[in-house]
Amino acid sequence: MADKILLSPPDMAGTELDYIKEAFDTNWIAPVGPHVDAFEEELATYVGAKYAVAVSSGTAGLHLALLAAGVGEGDVVFCQSFTFAASVNPVLYQKAIPVLIDSDCNTWNMSVAALELAFKTRKPKAVIVTHIYGQAADMARIKQLCDANNALLIEDACESLGTTYAGKQTGTIGDIGVYSFNGNKIITTSGGGMIVTDKKEWADQIKYLSQQAKSTTPHYLHETVGYNYRLSNVLAGIGRAQLTTLDDKIKKRRAAFAKYQQAFHGTEVEMMPVDQNGVTSNRWLSVILIPDKKPHDLMHFLAKENIESRLVWNPMHQQPFLKDIDFVKIEDKAVSDELFQSGLCLPSGSQLQKEEQERIIYLIKKYFRAGGEE
Ligand SMILES: Cc1ncc(COP(=O)(O)O)c(C=O)c1O
């Protein structure tokens, strides 16, 4: 049996241990230290943001973004339905009210028409838009709607570090952006996240809240409730090494996407949308849509061949924990439901070998030639 081909495994730059050693040599084994400061500066420079705050996860980052935006009990927050639960959970941590918005079939992200409809009857304090699988949302129109309705725009850019939209990095187009460095992301610190913003007041507040809201007084003074959300200096070292290879990783993931696209062209297998005008996706994951709407079957077939694939996100409006939450859609059949019924994420890692990808393509074509039978 061939070695297992994973969906999106960590891809080490090779210099991570040097950074870790430096943290050990200097004894900065803490959620503070020179690697944390440098990682923030380097990432802010990379994405073109004024401020960056390193945190323990993307989820913690989204929670702090909501706190900075002043979202509290009873406030309405619009969220994309086609996303991971971590986009919505922080809204509930704040006892705020999520309203779920369907996707657009051209971007798979928040539908502008559904968003417009949602704004007609509600006044949200913030909108969290996700750039799913690294694909940018229609930010110009979403931002315009948020501005017109006085809603803050938070970008869940957890999957889209390095994706550019009209010359800007996703995460820096709205008011606050959040990246994740979870083990399966385009760069990883094993677990971690980063919040970016151009507003100093928010960056300061986020840092303060992430460190238990401890005042700078010599005695312990806490004016408000705080959180232990800072990134470890050891992990920030891993992030610094990883960041030096981000461009290369994007290039490789884009090449894998292009290869799938070329291979499935003219077949019954549809690829996720191509980049819209002015967008260059990081292609975190390559996703296909399967004609018979049985992605489970293909997933099991590939698993037997030692190939990991994964169903796309089951939309939030289908989740039991959000069953009483409003869902706004334009189409009769929700676009996010359609995507869930036919989407499958294929191995997309930056270390995916040419022969491995050829084998995946060969097997998928063979599967469909056999009429979807194993
Ligand atoms: C869209 C999305 N939002 C939020 C998160 C949460 O990030 P983390 O796992 O770092 O908490 C993830 C990834 O896990 C994600 O894919």
The ligand as a MOL file (V3000), in Angstrom:
LIG
                    3D

  0  0  0     0  0            999 V3000
M  V30 BEGIN CTAB
M  V30 COUNTS 16 16 0 0 0
M  V30 BEGIN ATOM
M  V30 1 C -12.8410 29.4500 8.6110 0
M  V30 2 C -12.1640 29.1960 9.9290 0
M  V30 3 N -12.4300 30.0520 10.9430 0
M  V30 4 C -11.8390 29.8970 12.1360 0
M  V30 5 C -10.9430 28.8750 12.3670 0
M  V30 6 C -10.3870 28.7300 13.7480 0
M  V30 7 O -9.0180 28.7490 13.7920 0
M  V30 8 P -8.2620 27.9460 14.9820 0
M  V30 9 O -8.3670 26.5090 14.6810 0
M  V30 10 O -6.8650 28.4580 14.8950 0
M  V30 11 O -8.9270 28.3260 16.2510 0
M  V30 12 C -10.6270 27.9900 11.3320 0
M  V30 13 C -9.6520 26.8970 11.4670 0
M  V30 14 O -9.5580 26.0470 12.2130 0
M  V30 15 C -11.2800 28.1490 10.0860 0
M  V30 16 O -11.0440 27.2910 9.0930 0
M  V30 END ATOM
M  V30 BEGIN BOND
M  V30 1 1 1 2
M  V30 2 1 2 3
M  V30 3 2 2 15
M  V30 4 2 3 4
M  V30 5 1 4 5
M  V30 6 1 5 6
M  V30 7 2 5 12
M  V30 8 1 6 7
M  V30 9 1 7 8
M  V30 10 2 8 9
M  V30 11 1 8 10
M  V30 12 1 8 11
M  V30 13 1 12 13
M  V30 14 1 12 15
M  V30 15 2 13 14
M  V30 16 1 15 16
M  V30 END BOND
M  V30 END CTAB
M  END
